[in-house]
Amino acid sequence: MRLVSPDALRQYMQFRHYTVRGLATKVGCSHSTIGFLVKGTRKNTRPEIACKIAEALDCPVDALFVAKVSHVSREIAA
């Protein structure tokens, strides 16, 4: 899933008094994953992690993440 905005994630974390390491511990992922999302270096994460982040921050998943849709079309030779 794609992060809507690193600023939004940062604000939710600040409001809930989470540090990068604290949120990572609560979610069960590495602190570098959360750190990269907060900095904007990384924009995508697995749906399971996105749901756990939203749950830990007590916000809807749609407020922070959107489903990444692929628009790939392929021609199949008959």
MOCOR-V586327 format. One record per backbone hydrogen bond with DSSP energy under -1.0 kcal/mol. CO is the residue of the C=O (numbers start at 1). NH is the residue of the N-H. Records with the same first field share a line. If there is no record, write none. Layout:
CO: NH / NH
//
This chain:
1: 45
2: 66
5: 9
6: 10
7: 11
8: 12
9: 13
10: 14
11: 15
12: 16
13: 18
19: 23
20: 24
21: 25
22: 26
23: 27
24: 28 / 29
30: 34
31: 35
32: 36
33: 37
34: 38
35: 39
36: 40 / 41 / 42
43: 3
46: 50
47: 51
48: 52
49: 53
50: 54
51: 55
52: 56
53: 57
54: 59
60: 63
61: 64 / 65
64: 4
66: 2
//
